[in-house]
Amino acid sequence: MFNYMDLILLLFLIYKAWQGYGKGFLGRMASWVGYGVAFLAAWASAPSLAGFMASLFNFKVWTERLVGFLPFPPVVINQPAGPSAADQLSRLLEGSLLPGFIKREILLSVEKGVGLTLGQVLAGQMAFWLLELLVFCGFFLILAFFLRRLAPRSRIRWRPAMAMDRLLGLIFSLAIYGLLVAFVLDLICACVALPFWTSFPAGTWLREQLAASQLAGLLRDYKLWCTALCQKCFKGV
């Protein structure tokens, strides 16, 4: 039986499929080339821009305020950072669903944070990630907006070719946005699996909706199929 999450995902995919049909395959491809350029540019420049913004503002004040929101007891937060604290934290993170690169980044910052408490290091890392995410999203949206304005529009006038272009645009949009939604769902599932999410009613509801969603399961299977196909295609490269 479908739930609210299935309805939200279905409406979003229908909307994107209709957009792809309206723009056509060539128009959609031009837009995605612009998105790709904007994503790579934002990904490459976000760390340096976030570091520059952190130096402009009193970043330490926001870090200290964030310590109180960490989902750990005071005895853990107030212990000094260093290699021993990183070893203890690694055992706590073993059962979590956080991606491996995030775990490694956290443990490396704790190991190098000699002279600080564990709470200060974790809060500083989380605050910088949040700032980096905001910078990335802002820069990506601005650049993608201008690149989309520069993208050429499809000028197909022959009706059979126009119909094929629109049909391919619909299929291409469903394929791409289905894959993107699957990756976003994996990220959301990793976030709601963290212990502090259970203290929020919305977090518990979201976890239950994701677990019971049939369409979310189909999208995850589709993502696994695409991943296996890519690994098979690029195995010899």
C-alpha positions as CSV (number, residue, x, y, z in Angstrom):
1,M,0.0,0.0,0.0
2,F,1.3,3.5,-0.9
3,N,2.0,5.9,1.9
4,Y,2.6,9.7,1.9
5,M,6.3,9.2,0.9
6,D,5.2,7.3,-2.2
7,L,2.8,10.0,-3.1
8,I,5.4,12.7,-2.8
9,L,8.0,10.8,-4.8
10,L,5.4,9.9,-7.5
11,L,4.2,13.5,-7.9
12,F,7.8,14.7,-8.1
13,L,8.8,12.1,-10.8
14,I,5.6,12.9,-12.8
15,Y,6.4,16.6,-12.7
16,K,10.0,16.0,-13.9
17,A,8.8,13.6,-16.6
18,W,6.4,16.3,-17.9
19,Q,9.2,18.9,-17.8
20,G,11.3,16.5,-19.9
21,Y,8.5,16.0,-22.4
22,G,8.1,19.7,-22.8
23,K,11.8,20.5,-23.2
24,G,12.7,17.5,-25.3
25,F,15.8,15.3,-25.2
26,L,18.1,18.0,-26.8
27,G,16.9,20.7,-24.5
28,R,17.1,18.5,-21.4
29,M,20.7,17.4,-22.4
30,A,21.7,21.1,-22.8
31,S,20.3,21.8,-19.3
32,W,22.1,18.8,-17.8
33,V,25.4,19.9,-19.3
34,G,24.9,23.2,-17.6
35,Y,24.1,21.5,-14.3
36,G,27.2,19.4,-14.7
37,V,29.5,22.4,-15.2
38,A,27.8,24.2,-12.3
39,F,28.2,21.2,-10.0
40,L,31.9,20.7,-10.8
41,A,32.6,24.4,-10.4
42,A,30.7,24.5,-7.0
43,W,32.3,21.3,-5.8
44,A,35.8,22.6,-6.5
45,S,35.3,26.1,-5.1
46,A,33.1,25.4,-2.1
47,P,35.8,24.4,0.4
48,S,37.9,27.5,-0.3
49,L,34.9,29.8,-0.3
50,A,33.6,28.3,2.9
51,G,37.0,28.8,4.5
52,F,37.1,32.4,3.4
53,M,33.6,33.1,4.8
54,A,34.6,31.4,8.1
55,S,37.5,33.8,8.4
56,L,35.3,36.8,7.8
57,F,32.7,35.9,10.5
58,N,33.2,34.9,14.1
59,F,33.0,31.2,13.3
60,K,34.2,30.1,16.8
61,V,31.0,31.6,18.5
62,W,28.7,29.5,16.3
63,T,30.8,26.4,17.0
64,E,30.5,26.9,20.7
65,R,26.7,27.3,20.4
66,L,26.5,24.0,18.5
67,V,28.2,22.0,21.2
68,G,25.0,21.8,23.2
69,F,23.1,20.2,20.4
70,L,25.5,17.2,20.0
71,P,23.7,13.9,20.7
72,F,26.4,12.8,23.3
73,P,26.5,12.9,27.1
74,P,28.7,15.6,28.7
75,V,31.3,13.1,29.8
76,V,31.9,12.3,26.1
77,I,31.8,15.9,24.9
78,N,34.1,17.3,27.5
79,Q,36.9,14.8,27.1
80,P,40.1,16.0,25.4
81,A,40.4,15.3,21.7
82,G,43.3,13.2,20.4
83,P,44.2,9.7,19.2
84,S,42.6,8.0,22.2
85,A,39.3,9.9,21.7
86,A,39.4,9.0,18.0
87,D,39.7,5.3,18.9
88,Q,36.7,5.5,21.2
89,L,34.7,7.5,18.7
90,S,35.5,5.0,15.9
91,R,33.9,2.2,18.0
92,L,30.7,4.4,18.5
93,L,30.5,5.1,14.8
94,E,30.9,1.4,13.7
95,G,27.2,0.7,13.8
96,S,26.1,4.0,12.2
97,L,24.9,4.4,8.6
98,L,27.1,7.4,8.0
99,P,29.1,7.2,4.7
100,G,32.7,6.0,5.1
101,F,34.3,9.3,3.9
102,I,32.4,11.2,6.6
103,K,33.5,8.8,9.3
104,R,37.1,9.2,8.2
105,E,36.8,13.0,8.1
106,I,35.4,13.0,11.7
107,L,38.0,10.7,13.1
108,L,40.9,12.6,11.4
109,S,39.7,15.9,12.8
110,V,39.3,14.4,16.3
111,E,42.8,12.8,16.1
112,K,44.4,16.2,15.1
113,G,42.3,18.3,17.5
114,V,44.9,18.2,20.4
115,G,44.2,21.0,22.9
116,L,40.4,21.0,22.2
117,T,37.6,19.0,23.6
118,L,35.8,16.3,21.6
119,G,32.6,18.5,21.6
120,Q,34.5,21.5,20.2
121,V,36.1,19.4,17.4
122,L,32.8,17.7,16.4
123,A,30.8,21.0,16.6
124,G,33.5,22.8,14.5
125,Q,33.5,20.0,11.9
126,M,29.6,20.0,11.7
127,A,29.5,23.8,11.5
128,F,32.0,23.9,8.7
129,W,30.2,21.2,6.8
130,L,27.0,23.2,7.1
131,L,28.7,26.4,5.9
132,E,30.3,24.4,3.0
133,L,26.9,23.0,2.1
134,L,25.3,26.4,2.0
135,V,28.1,27.9,-0.1
136,F,27.9,24.9,-2.5
137,C,24.2,25.1,-2.9
138,G,24.2,28.9,-3.4
139,F,27.1,28.9,-5.9
140,F,25.6,26.0,-7.7
141,L,22.1,27.5,-8.0
142,I,23.4,30.9,-9.2
143,L,25.8,29.4,-11.8
144,A,23.2,26.9,-13.0
145,F,20.7,29.7,-13.4
146,F,22.9,31.6,-15.7
147,L,24.1,28.6,-17.7
148,R,20.5,27.5,-18.3
149,R,19.8,30.9,-19.8
150,L,22.8,30.4,-22.2
151,A,21.7,26.9,-23.2
152,P,20.4,26.8,-26.8
153,R,16.8,25.8,-27.4
154,S,15.7,22.9,-29.6
155,R,14.7,24.1,-33.1
156,I,13.3,20.8,-34.4
157,R,10.3,21.5,-36.7
158,W,9.7,18.1,-38.3
159,R,6.8,16.5,-36.4
160,P,8.0,12.9,-36.2
161,A,11.5,14.0,-35.0
162,M,9.9,16.4,-32.5
163,A,7.7,13.6,-31.1
164,M,10.7,11.3,-30.8
165,D,12.7,14.1,-29.2
166,R,10.0,14.7,-26.6
167,L,9.5,11.0,-25.8
168,L,13.3,10.6,-25.3
169,G,13.2,13.7,-23.1
170,L,10.5,12.2,-20.9
171,I,12.4,8.9,-20.6
172,F,15.7,10.6,-20.0
173,S,14.2,12.8,-17.2
174,L,12.7,9.8,-15.5
175,A,16.0,7.9,-15.6
176,I,18.1,10.8,-14.3
177,Y,15.8,12.1,-11.7
178,G,14.9,8.6,-10.5
179,L,18.6,8.0,-9.9
180,L,19.1,11.3,-8.1
181,V,16.1,10.7,-5.9
182,A,17.5,7.3,-5.0
183,F,20.8,8.9,-3.9
184,V,19.0,11.6,-1.9
185,L,16.9,8.9,-0.2
186,D,20.0,7.0,0.9
187,L,21.4,10.2,2.3
188,I,18.2,10.9,4.2
189,C,18.1,7.3,5.5
190,A,21.6,7.7,6.8
191,C,20.6,10.9,8.6
192,V,17.4,9.7,10.2
193,A,19.4,6.6,11.5
194,L,21.3,8.8,13.8
195,P,20.2,8.5,17.5
196,F,19.2,12.1,18.0
197,W,16.6,11.9,15.3
198,T,14.4,9.8,17.6
199,S,13.9,12.8,19.9
200,F,12.0,14.6,17.1
201,P,8.5,13.4,16.1
202,A,9.1,14.4,12.5
203,G,12.3,12.3,12.5
204,T,10.5,9.2,13.7
205,W,7.6,9.8,11.2
206,L,10.1,10.2,8.3
207,R,12.0,7.1,9.2
208,E,8.7,5.0,9.3
209,Q,7.6,6.5,6.0
210,L,10.9,5.7,4.3
211,A,10.9,2.2,5.7
212,A,7.4,1.5,4.4
213,S,7.7,3.2,1.1
214,Q,7.4,0.9,-1.9
215,L,8.5,3.4,-4.5
216,A,11.6,4.3,-2.4
217,G,12.5,0.6,-2.4
218,L,12.1,0.4,-6.2
219,L,14.3,3.5,-6.7
220,R,17.0,2.0,-4.5
221,D,16.9,-1.2,-6.6
222,Y,17.2,1.0,-9.7
223,K,20.2,2.7,-8.2
224,L,21.9,-0.6,-7.4
225,W,21.2,-1.8,-11.0
226,C,22.7,1.4,-12.4
227,T,25.7,1.1,-10.1
228,A,26.3,-2.5,-11.2
229,L,25.9,-1.6,-14.8
230,C,28.5,1.2,-14.5
231,Q,30.9,-1.0,-12.7
232,K,30.5,-3.6,-15.4
233,C,31.0,-1.1,-18.3
234,F,34.0,0.6,-16.7
235,K,35.6,-2.6,-15.3
236,G,38.2,-2.8,-18.0
237,V,39.0,1.0,-18.0
